[in-house]
Every structure is written in structure tokens, then in C-alpha cells.
Amino acid sequence: MSKPSTPNASNTLLLRRQLTELTKRPVEGFSAGLVDDDNLYEWEILIIGPPDTLYEGGFYKARLSFPPEFPLLPPKMRFITQMWHPNIYPDGVVCVSILHAPGNDQYGYEEAGERWMPVHTVESILISVISLLSSDTPNLDSPANVDAAKEVRNDIEAYRKKVRRLARKSAEDAFD
């Protein structure tokens, strides 16, 4: 049996249900909505910088793009707001285990249980990303942003200063 290549009623229903749930019962730290009311597969996300972290006070805009095969395959998440983090690519794409396709990691960094599973929700994805931003020690084993990882290793104060500066800029940009 081949995988569907176009959205079907069950994935659309699942996404609609998750959106409704997040609208009815918002989770502290982020908000989610559709980029366009006619497309359930493109969401806009706003993450509020977690308290007591380098990101505190920032407003971080991102996009979640769901594949037609969702929930069998994970969505892609990309920050629109400029980010400086070892686990976020320079173009804003987020690199966390639960957003990696199911199965074994060919490089051996992740176990299959850490990767995408259809039971994950938008809420669990965003909580994972907030946890990533809240961590005092970013994962430097396989960095998405090599320059940010080098700075964490070689000059942690310069790294912290840059992240805080970007947090202030994101707050200013949010109100422009």
C-alpha cells in the first residue's frame, strides 16, 4: 500500500482538532494559528522567550509546515525571527529529534524512540522547542549551526550576549 501524496480527510481532521484544542486551551509560552484559513498545512507560531533564559523577553515567530503524509511524517519548523543557537540552522530550520523522520539515525546520534512518532502533537513539538531554548547547555554533538556551536565552546559570554541582543531585537520587531 503506498503512502498518500495529497492531504486526506483524516490528516485534515487531526490538524483541525489540534488547532481547535490549542485555541480552546492555550498553552503558556506559545500561540499557534493558520497562516491562511484555507490551508491547514501551514501554521504560524509565536514563541515567547522562556523566563530565566537567554531568550527571555523575546518574541519568536516561526512556521510549521505539515507534509501530506502527516502524522506518519513530521512537520518542518522554521523560525522567521533571526535565531542564534547551535541546534537551529542559519536559515531558521529547527533541528530537534522529534522533528526527524521515524526510524534509526544513520549517524547514530539519536535512538528511534527519540525521533518522530505519529503520537506527537503540535503541543509536544512546541514544548520540545521551548525546552531546547531553555536548556543551559545546547547539544553540540551534531550542531545545525556550526558557528554558534563554536562560539558556545570558545566564548560562551559572546554567545550569551548575541542571543540576548537578538531577544531584544525580536521584542522591538514584534511591536513595529
C-alpha positions as CSV (number, residue, x, y, z in Angstrom):
1,M,0.0,0.0,0.0
2,S,1.5,3.3,-1.0
3,K,1.5,6.4,1.2
4,P,-0.9,9.2,0.3
5,S,0.7,12.1,-1.6
6,T,-2.2,14.5,-1.1
7,P,-3.9,15.5,2.1
8,N,-6.7,13.3,3.1
9,A,-9.7,13.8,5.4
10,S,-8.1,12.0,8.4
11,N,-4.9,14.2,8.4
12,T,-7.0,17.3,7.9
13,L,-9.3,16.3,10.8
14,L,-6.3,15.6,13.0
15,L,-4.8,19.0,12.3
16,R,-8.1,20.8,12.8
17,R,-8.6,19.0,16.1
18,Q,-5.1,20.0,17.3
19,L,-5.7,23.7,16.3
20,T,-9.1,23.8,18.0
21,E,-7.6,22.3,21.2
22,L,-4.7,24.9,21.2
23,T,-7.2,27.7,20.6
24,K,-9.6,26.5,23.4
25,R,-6.9,25.6,25.9
26,P,-3.8,27.7,25.1
27,V,-0.5,26.5,26.5
28,E,1.7,29.1,28.2
29,G,4.7,30.1,26.2
30,F,3.4,30.0,22.7
31,S,0.4,30.6,20.4
32,A,-0.5,28.9,17.1
33,G,-2.7,29.7,14.2
34,L,-3.1,29.2,10.5
35,V,-1.1,31.3,8.0
36,D,-4.1,31.2,5.7
37,D,-7.6,30.0,6.8
38,D,-7.8,27.8,3.7
39,N,-4.6,25.8,4.4
40,L,-4.4,23.6,7.5
41,Y,-0.9,22.5,6.5
42,E,0.8,25.9,7.2
43,W,0.8,27.2,10.7
44,E,2.3,30.4,12.2
45,I,3.7,30.1,15.6
46,L,4.7,32.7,18.2
47,I,7.0,31.5,21.0
48,I,7.5,33.8,23.9
49,G,11.1,33.6,25.2
50,P,11.1,31.3,28.3
51,P,11.6,33.1,31.6
52,D,15.0,32.9,33.2
53,T,16.7,32.0,29.9
54,L,18.8,34.0,27.4
55,Y,15.7,34.1,25.3
56,E,13.5,35.8,28.0
57,G,11.6,38.8,26.7
58,G,11.9,37.8,23.1
59,F,9.0,37.1,20.6
60,Y,10.0,34.4,18.1
61,K,7.9,33.9,15.0
62,A,8.1,30.5,13.3
63,R,6.3,28.4,10.7
64,L,5.2,24.8,11.0
65,S,4.7,23.1,7.6
66,F,3.0,19.8,7.6
67,P,3.6,17.2,4.9
68,P,0.6,15.5,3.2
69,E,1.7,12.3,5.0
70,F,1.2,13.8,8.5
71,P,1.1,12.3,11.1
72,L,3.2,9.5,9.6
73,L,5.9,12.1,8.8
74,P,6.8,15.1,11.0
75,P,6.3,18.7,10.1
76,K,9.2,21.1,9.4
77,M,9.6,24.0,11.7
78,R,11.5,27.2,10.7
79,F,12.0,30.4,12.7
80,I,11.2,33.5,10.8
81,T,12.8,35.6,13.6
82,Q,16.6,35.5,13.5
83,M,18.0,32.9,15.9
84,W,21.5,32.1,17.2
85,H,21.5,28.6,18.5
86,P,23.6,25.5,17.8
87,N,20.5,23.4,17.1
88,I,18.8,25.9,14.7
89,Y,20.2,26.2,11.2
90,P,21.2,29.6,10.0
91,D,18.1,29.7,7.8
92,G,15.9,29.1,10.9
93,V,15.1,25.4,10.4
94,V,14.9,23.7,13.8
95,C,16.9,20.6,14.4
96,V,15.3,18.6,17.3
97,S,15.0,14.8,17.5
98,I,11.2,14.7,17.4
99,L,11.1,16.6,14.1
100,H,13.4,13.9,12.4
101,A,11.7,11.2,10.3
102,P,10.9,8.0,12.1
103,G,13.4,5.1,12.3
104,N,17.1,4.8,13.1
105,D,19.5,7.7,12.8
106,Q,22.1,6.8,10.2
107,Y,24.7,8.8,12.1
108,G,24.0,7.2,15.5
109,Y,23.2,10.4,17.4
110,E,19.6,9.5,18.2
111,E,17.7,6.4,19.1
112,A,14.5,5.6,17.2
113,G,12.4,6.4,20.3
114,E,13.6,10.0,20.3
115,R,12.6,10.7,16.7
116,W,9.2,11.5,15.2
117,M,6.2,9.3,16.2
118,P,2.6,9.8,15.0
119,V,1.5,10.3,18.6
120,H,3.4,13.6,18.7
121,T,1.3,16.8,18.6
122,V,1.9,20.4,17.8
123,E,1.9,21.0,21.5
124,S,4.6,18.3,22.1
125,I,6.7,19.8,19.3
126,L,6.5,23.3,20.7
127,I,7.2,22.2,24.2
128,S,10.3,20.4,22.9
129,V,11.4,23.6,21.1
130,I,10.8,25.7,24.2
131,S,12.8,23.1,26.2
132,L,15.6,23.5,23.6
133,L,15.7,27.2,24.1
134,S,15.5,26.8,27.9
135,S,18.5,24.5,28.1
136,D,21.7,26.0,29.6
137,T,23.8,23.5,27.6
138,P,22.8,23.2,23.9
139,N,23.5,19.9,22.2
140,L,26.9,20.4,20.5
141,D,27.3,16.8,19.2
142,S,25.9,17.4,15.8
143,P,25.2,21.1,15.5
144,A,22.9,22.6,12.9
145,N,24.7,25.9,13.3
146,V,28.4,25.2,13.5
147,D,29.4,28.8,14.1
148,A,27.0,29.1,17.1
149,A,28.3,25.8,18.4
150,K,31.9,27.0,18.1
151,E,31.0,30.2,20.0
152,V,29.4,28.2,22.8
153,R,32.6,26.2,23.1
154,N,35.1,29.0,22.7
155,D,33.4,32.2,24.0
156,I,30.2,31.5,26.0
157,E,29.9,35.1,27.1
158,A,29.9,36.4,23.4
159,Y,27.3,33.7,22.6
160,R,25.1,34.8,25.5
161,K,25.4,38.4,24.6
162,K,24.4,37.8,21.0
163,V,21.4,35.7,22.0
164,R,20.2,38.4,24.4
165,R,20.7,41.1,21.8
166,L,18.6,39.1,19.3
167,A,15.9,38.6,22.0
168,R,15.7,42.4,22.5
169,K,15.6,42.9,18.7
170,S,12.8,40.3,18.4
171,A,10.7,42.2,21.0
172,E,11.2,45.5,19.2
173,D,10.3,43.9,15.9
174,A,7.2,42.4,17.3
175,F,5.8,45.8,18.1
176,D,6.7,47.5,14.8
